[in-house]
Amino acid sequence: MAKAKVTFKVIRDADDDWKIQADYPGADSREIAGLTSKADADDWMNGDRKIAWLRSQGYAK
């Protein structure tokens, strides 16, 4: 059986207020706030911060 996967969605609240919603099947959604732009959100999604967050939540080794 395949492992469930965390999915991420970038959300814009205002011009300088972005966040990422993380959804994991069987758990509450979590928000990563404090992002200042689309570029910052993209950098989070494609960089080391995403892996660090997954590790801190116990979803990655």
MDAnalysis code that builds the backbone (N, CA, C; Angstrom):
import MDAnalysis as mda
import numpy as np

u = mda.Universe.empty(183, n_residues=61, atom_resindex=np.repeat(np.arange(61), 3), trajectory=True)
u.add_TopologyAttr("name", ["N", "CA", "C"] * 61)
u.add_TopologyAttr("resid", np.arange(1, 62))
u.add_TopologyAttr("resname", ["MET", "ALA", "LYS", "ALA", "LYS", "VAL", "THR", "PHE", "LYS", "VAL", "ILE", "ARG", "ASP", "ALA", "ASP", "ASP", "ASP", "TRP", "LYS", "ILE", "GLN", "ALA", "ASP", "TYR", "PRO", "GLY", "ALA", "ASP", "SER", "ARG", "GLU", "ILE", "ALA", "GLY", "LEU", "THR", "SER", "LYS", "ALA", "ASP", "ALA", "ASP", "ASP", "TRP", "MET", "ASN", "GLY", "ASP", "ARG", "LYS", "ILE", "ALA", "TRP", "LEU", "ARG", "SER", "GLN", "GLY", "TYR", "ALA", "LYS"])
u.atoms.positions = np.array([
    [0.835, -1.178, 0.000],
    [0.000, 0.000, 0.000],
    [0.886, 1.250, 0.000],
    [0.543, 2.200, -0.810],
    [1.332, 3.427, -0.919],
    [1.119, 4.307, 0.309],
    [2.166, 5.025, 0.655],
    [2.087, 5.953, 1.774],
    [1.277, 7.176, 1.386],
    [0.500, 7.704, 2.343],
    [-0.253, 8.942, 2.096],
    [0.740, 10.089, 1.938],
    [0.350, 11.081, 1.185],
    [1.254, 12.159, 0.824],
    [0.715, 13.498, 1.316],
    [1.615, 14.335, 1.800],
    [1.248, 15.693, 2.194],
    [1.102, 16.519, 0.919],
    [0.000, 17.254, 0.799],
    [-0.191, 18.140, -0.345],
    [-0.136, 19.584, 0.152],
    [0.395, 20.451, -0.695],
    [0.585, 21.848, -0.348],
    [-0.168, 22.740, -1.315],
    [-0.718, 23.832, -0.781],
    [-1.457, 24.791, -1.596],
    [-1.044, 26.199, -1.164],
    [-0.624, 27.024, -2.116],
    [-0.242, 28.400, -1.833],
    [-1.501, 29.272, -1.815],
    [-1.644, 30.089, -0.766],
    [-2.815, 30.947, -0.592],
    [-2.362, 32.389, -0.412],
    [-3.003, 33.290, -1.140],
    [-2.698, 34.716, -1.029],
    [-3.811, 35.399, -0.242],
    [-3.457, 35.997, 0.894],
    [-4.426, 36.744, 1.689],
    [-4.407, 38.225, 1.330],
    [-3.241, 38.756, 0.980],
    [-3.071, 40.154, 0.581],
    [-1.797, 40.226, -0.252],
    [-1.494, 41.419, -0.785],
    [-0.310, 41.566, -1.630],
    [0.961, 41.069, -0.952],
    [1.098, 41.337, 0.349],
    [2.319, 40.961, 1.053],
    [2.053, 39.944, 2.167],
    [0.984, 39.180, 2.043],
    [0.626, 38.188, 3.054],
    [0.234, 36.885, 2.366],
    [1.162, 35.964, 2.311],
    [0.967, 34.680, 1.668],
    [1.142, 33.581, 2.710],
    [0.525, 32.438, 2.465],
    [0.711, 31.289, 3.337],
    [0.592, 30.015, 2.512],
    [1.007, 28.939, 3.118],
    [0.914, 27.631, 2.476],
    [0.061, 26.751, 3.373],
    [-0.913, 26.092, 2.769],
    [-1.758, 25.154, 3.501],
    [-1.246, 23.753, 3.209],
    [-0.959, 23.009, 4.274],
    [-0.482, 21.635, 4.145],
    [-1.594, 20.699, 4.578],
    [-1.948, 19.768, 3.716],
    [-2.993, 18.791, 4.003],
    [-2.403, 17.382, 4.013],
    [-2.714, 16.653, 5.075],
    [-2.292, 15.266, 5.191],
    [-3.530, 14.438, 5.483],
    [-3.800, 13.401, 4.713],
    [-5.009, 12.599, 4.931],
    [-5.092, 12.090, 6.376],
    [-6.256, 12.297, 6.990],
    [-6.468, 11.827, 8.346],
    [-5.983, 12.773, 9.431],
    [-5.523, 13.964, 9.053],
    [-5.035, 14.952, 10.031],
    [-5.601, 16.324, 9.675],
    [-5.585, 17.223, 10.648],
    [-6.030, 18.590, 10.393],
    [-5.077, 19.302, 9.441],
    [-5.618, 20.239, 8.672],
    [-4.778, 21.066, 7.799],
    [-3.898, 21.952, 8.660],
    [-2.706, 22.236, 8.180],
    [-1.784, 23.124, 8.882],
    [-1.401, 24.252, 7.947],
    [-1.151, 25.420, 8.523],
    [-0.770, 26.585, 7.726],
    [0.638, 27.023, 8.069],
    [1.390, 27.332, 7.038],
    [2.714, 27.919, 7.175],
    [2.545, 29.374, 6.773],
    [2.612, 30.271, 7.742],
    [2.353, 31.689, 7.506],
    [3.666, 32.466, 7.507],
    [3.555, 33.758, 7.225],
    [4.718, 34.631, 7.281],
    [5.451, 34.778, 5.965],
    [4.856, 34.337, 4.890],
    [5.481, 34.491, 3.578],
    [5.064, 35.836, 3.001],
    [5.991, 36.506, 2.339],
    [5.748, 37.886, 1.929],
    [5.415, 38.072, 0.463],
    [5.601, 37.039, -0.356],
    [5.338, 37.182, -1.787],
    [5.155, 35.808, -2.417],
    [4.687, 35.798, -3.648],
    [4.562, 34.551, -4.407],
    [5.931, 33.911, -4.580],
    [6.946, 34.744, -4.827],
    [8.309, 34.230, -4.986],
    [8.796, 33.577, -3.696],
    [8.474, 34.179, -2.552],
    [8.850, 33.609, -1.260],
    [8.145, 32.271, -1.052],
    [6.863, 32.196, -1.395],
    [6.110, 30.950, -1.277],
    [6.680, 29.876, -2.211],
    [7.008, 30.259, -3.431],
    [7.610, 29.311, -4.377],
    [8.967, 28.831, -3.876],
    [9.749, 29.747, -3.299],
    [11.050, 29.382, -2.743],
    [10.867, 28.380, -1.602],
    [9.859, 28.599, -0.757],
    [9.582, 27.673, 0.343],
    [9.220, 26.296, -0.217],
    [8.349, 26.283, -1.216],
    [7.882, 25.018, -1.791],
    [9.002, 24.226, -2.469],
    [9.943, 24.933, -3.079],
    [10.977, 24.267, -3.865],
    [12.323, 24.184, -3.170],
    [12.382, 24.623, -1.917],
    [13.668, 24.683, -1.242],
    [13.753, 23.814, 0.006],
    [14.770, 24.087, 0.786],
    [15.054, 23.312, 1.985],
    [14.042, 23.540, 3.100],
    [13.357, 24.671, 3.089],
    [12.391, 24.947, 4.166],
    [11.246, 23.934, 4.154],
    [10.834, 23.487, 2.985],
    [9.764, 22.484, 2.890],
    [10.220, 21.169, 3.522],
    [11.399, 20.723, 3.202],
    [11.933, 19.479, 3.752],
    [12.100, 19.604, 5.263],
    [12.609, 20.751, 5.722],
    [12.779, 20.971, 7.163],
    [11.430, 20.926, 7.872],
    [10.393, 21.512, 7.261],
    [9.063, 21.499, 7.860],
    [8.531, 20.069, 7.912],
    [8.666, 19.326, 6.821],
    [8.197, 17.942, 6.798],
    [8.892, 17.121, 7.885],
    [10.182, 17.312, 8.055],
    [10.920, 16.609, 9.112],
    [10.412, 17.003, 10.495],
    [10.170, 18.303, 10.693],
    [9.725, 18.772, 12.012],
    [8.341, 18.227, 12.371],
    [7.545, 17.892, 11.363],
    [6.206, 17.342, 11.589],
    [6.202, 15.812, 11.632],
    [7.359, 15.208, 11.371],
    [7.460, 13.750, 11.396],
    [7.053, 13.077, 10.100],
    [6.969, 13.838, 9.007],
    [6.562, 13.281, 7.719],
    [7.730, 12.922, 6.821],
    [8.945, 13.231, 7.229],
    [10.126, 12.904, 6.411],
    [11.268, 12.548, 7.350],
    [12.218, 11.816, 6.809],
    [13.394, 11.436, 7.596],
    [14.502, 12.431, 7.417],
])
